[in-house]
Amino acid sequence: MKFDTLIIGGGLSGLYAATLLERQRRSFLLLEARLRPGGRILSPEFRGYRSDLGPSWFWPEIHPLMVRLIEELGLNSFRQYETGYGRYQVAPAMIRDLGGYVMEPESWRLEGGIFALVEALLARLPNGVVRTGQPVCGLEQSRDGVRVLVGSLEEEPEAVYEARRVILALPPRLAASTILFTPELSPELTQGMLKTPTWMAGQAKFAALYDEPFWRQRNLSGQAFSQVGPMSEIHDGSSASGAPYGLVGFLGLPAAARGDEKALRKAILEQLALIFGDPARQPLITFYRDWAREPFTATRFDQAPLREHPLYRPPAGKVAFWENRICFAGTETSEHQGGYLEGALAAAIRAVDISI
């Protein structure tokens, strides 16, 4: 099967690129390795509310593309809850109150979770143009385009597609580690891709949902930081419109220390009870996602969580290669707010413009 453009990766960048191509009435196909669209956007549902286990926020003051897209899709957003005192855990039983801390610029979330973006974008695409369970294992330069091989490395491909252009909407490190390029990429480009850290790939997130916001009743914002863990950063992850109410945050343990999930969940609930009170021990439900164990997110180079936000840019300074037949998308390739949802949109716009 031959297409004008083939998109590899069904996260926000790939899906937004698909909607831009649909507006231009160009033939395209999007392949996603996972059995679901969304990539690192993951918002499991409970009682109609979605908890964000991937990206959670956007910042309207510095993310104009997100603001415009949310308005265009008719989605609703709300301020991150930050009223009351924060908490700081210095030792297991040594917890201090922090004065009210409001993020600058203001943090906002989406009703329905960030996955609402994915659902809304999918609704604008024709049936059949997004195919899940399609891991790309090879890209071959052909006389008039690119052959795209689906399956596992060193095995017969399960499917083969041909396209005039390919938009590579994957983290560069993941693409370099899982796709065989023929002819080989230059050492400079390969190293540039491998050296680009994948945002969130070493992280794990946990969410606990409750009937009552008991921390708010104690004038606590739900925000907490810990030097001892297992969670290092916690926020109020509640719905904007009532129950369920939630606490959500990031684990501070390296991936190698996150092995026993059952014991880890128990330790997290004990920590939440120490910080916010005994009701934290009895959530309605909990959700957990260790991104370092996701083969379509993380490689062996991604096991340590990033401690600082990288300064992202196109790998080796290239936005495209093979005579512009393959264009980089994905938030890690964006010089504008790389690593954020905003960067994913910016990279998609750039890739579609190049692929025309």
N, C-alpha and C positions, 0 to 999 in steps of 0.2 A: 504494500500500500504506500502511496506517495502523497505527501502533503507539502504545502508551501512552507509551513513552519511547524516544527515539533518542539514542544516544551517538555523538559525533563525536570520534574519536581512539582508537587501539588501543594506547596505551602502558599503563603500569602503572595509572594513575589510571582510564582508561577501562575496562580489563579488570576492575579490582576493583569499579568501579561496576556492571558487568554481573553479576558474581557476587553482589553484594548484591541486585540486582533479581531474579535467578534464585531466590534464597532466598525472596523475597517473592512468587514466582510471578506476577510482572508481565510483560506483553508488552513486549519491547524488541528493538532492533536496534542493532548497533555497526558503524559505518562507519570504515574505516581507509584513508587515501590511499595508503600504501605497498602494495607487493605482499606484505608480510609483517607480522605483528603485532609489537608490542613497542616501537614508537616509538624512543626513544633508547637503549633496552636492546638491545644488539647483542653477541652472544657467539659468534663463528665457531668451528667445531669442527675439531679435529685430533687424531687418534688417541684419540677419546673424551673429550678435554678441551676446554673452552670458554674462550677468552680474552675478557675483558670489554673492549670498545672503547667502551662507554658507562659508566654508573655501575658501580662495582666493590665498594663497601663499604657496610656499615651499622654503626651503633654501638649495641649492645644497651642500654647504660646510658641512652641518651637517645632510643631509638627503640622504644618498647613496641609500637606497632602492627606494625612489621616482625617483632619477636620473636614476637608472637602469630600472625601470618599464617604465618610459616615453620614454627612448631610445628603449626599446623592443617593445613598442606599436607604435613607429614611430610618436609620437606627437611632436609638436613644443612648445618651451617655450620662454619667453622673460623677461627682467629685469623690475621690477616695476619702473614706471616713477617717478623720484625724483629730476629733474633739476629745479632750481629756489628757491625762498624763500617759506618757510612755513608760516603759520599764527597761531596766538594764541589769542583766544577770551577770554578776562578777564571779560568783561561786555558786554551787548547786543551791545552797540555802541563803545566799547573800544577794538580795535583789533590791535595787534602788529605783525610786521614781525619778523620771525625767520630766522637766517642764514640757508643756505642749510643744511639739515639733511639727511644723507644717512644711511639707516639701516645697521647694522652689526650683523650677516653676511648678504650678499646681498639677497634681496627678489626677487623671480621669480614667474611668473604666466604662465598659459597655454593658448595658442590660442584655442578658443572655450570654454574657461572657464574650471573650474575644472571638470565640467560634461563631458568633453571630455574623462576623465579617465573612467567614468562609461560606456559611449557608446562603448569605445574600448574594455573594459573587457567583456561587454555583447556580442559583436560581436564574441568573442572567445568561447562562450558557446553554447551548442546545444539548439535547440528549446525546450521549455517546462520545462527546469530545473529551471527556475526562475518564481515563481508564486507570483503575487502581490494581494493585498486585502485579505491577509491571516494572520490576527492577532492571534498569539499563546496565548492561555489563560491558558494552563495547560501542565505540564510535569510530567509523571508518570513512575517511575522505574518499569521495567518488568523483567522477569526472564532472558531474553537474550538481553535486550536493553532498549529503552525508547519509551513510547507512547507519541505522540505529539498531543495535542488537539487544534483545531482552532475554534475561535468564541469569545464569551463574557463570562466572569466569571459568574457563577451561572446560566448558561443556557445550554441547550443541545448543544454539539459541532456541528459545521457545517461540520467538516471533522476531521478524525483521521488518523495519519500516524504512522508508526513504523520504528525505525532506530536502528542500532547497536550503533551508536554514534551520539551525537548532538553537534554542534558548536554554542555556544551562542554569536552571534555577535551583541549584544545589549549593550547599556550602563547598567552597573550593577544595578544602582538605578532604571532604568525603568523596568528591568527584575524583580527585587524584588517587585515592586509595581503593576505589571500587570499580572504576571504569578503565578498560584497556583502550588506549587511543592509537589508531593506525592511520598515518605514520605517527611515530612517537613524538610527544611534545618536546620542546627544547628543555634542556636541564634548568634554565633560568625560570621558565614558566612552571615546570613541575615543582621546583623548589618554592616558588612563590605561592603556589596553591597549597602545598603541604605546610608551609609556615603560617598560613592564615588560620588563626584559631576559630573554631566554630562556637558561636555564642550560645550559652546554656548547655553545651554538650557535656560538660563535667558536673552539671548541677543536678540536684534532686529537689522536688517540691512536695509538700504535704499540706493537705487541707482537712479540717475538721468542722462539721456543721452541727448546729445546735438549735433548739426551739427558742431559746432566749439569749439575748446579748448580755450575759451576766457581767462581762467586763465593763460594758458601757454603764451599767447600773452602779459600778464602783468608780465612775468617772475615769475610766481607763480607755485609751484610744484603740487598744488592740495592737499597737505598735510596740515591739520589743526587740532588743538586741542581746546576744548572749556570747560570753567568752568561753563557756563550757559545753554548750550544745545539749542534745544533738542538733537542734535548730539554732541557727545563728542570727536569723532575721525573720521577724513575724509581723504580719499586718492584719487588720480587719478585712476579711474577705466576704463580707455580708452582701446580701441582695440590697438593692436600693428601695425595695417596696415591702419590706417585712421579712418574716421567717421564710426560709431558714437563715440563720446568722452564722458567720463563719470566721475562723482564724486560719490563715494560710501563710506559708513562708518557706524559706530555703534552709536546707540542711548545711551545716558547716563541716561535716565529716567528708574526707576524701572518699572517692568511689570504692577503694579497696576496703574501707571500714564500714561499708553499708551493706554487708552481706546478708544478715539474718533479718528479713523484713518484719517478721512477727515480733521479734525482740525490739526492733527499731521502733515500730509503731507504739509499743508499750512504753518505751523510754520517752518518746515524744509526748505522749499524753501525760506522763508524770511531770515532764518539764512544763507543759502548758498549765497544769494544776498548780505547780509551784509559783508560776508567774502571774496567773490570772484567777486562781481559786479552784476549789474542789470540783465544781460543776464541769470543768474542762475534761475530767476523767471519763465522762459519759456522753460522748457525742452521738448524734443520730447516725452518722456515717462518716467514714474517713476515706480520703483518696490519696494515693501516693504514686509518683512517677519519678523513676531514676533515669534521667536522660543518658547517663553514661553507659547504660545497658541497652540502649536502643541502637541496633545495627544500622538503621537508616538515618541516624543522627550523628553518632559518635564513632570515632576510630580509636585505636590504641593510643593515639597521641593526645586524646581529649579527656583522660581519666582524672586529671587534677582540675578542680574548678578555677576559673579565671578570677583573680583577685582585683584586677583593674579592667576597666572597659578599654579594649584595644582601639587604636586609631585605624579604622578600616579603609581600604582602598582596593582598586582592582589588582589582582595578582600580577606581580612583575610589571605593573603599570599598564596592563593590557585589558581593554574592555571586550576584545574579540580576537579570534585567531582563525587560522585556515581561511585567509582571505575574507574575513568577516562572516564565514559560514557558521561559526559557533560564537554566540554572544553570551557573556556572563550576565546573569541576574543573581538574585539572592542578596540578602541584606549585608552579608560579609564583604560584598564587592562594591558597596556604595560609599562614596566619600561624603555623602550627605546623610548624617544620622545612621551610619552603619551599625548593625547589631540590633537596631530598633525596628518596629513595624514600619515607621516612616522610611527607613532605609530600604526595606523590602519593596515599597511602592516606587521609590526613586529609581532603584535598580531595574525594575520592570519597565518603567517608562523609557529609560535609556536603551535597554535591550531591544524593545519593540522599534524604537526609532532607528537603531543601527540595522535591524533586520529587514527594513523596508527595501 
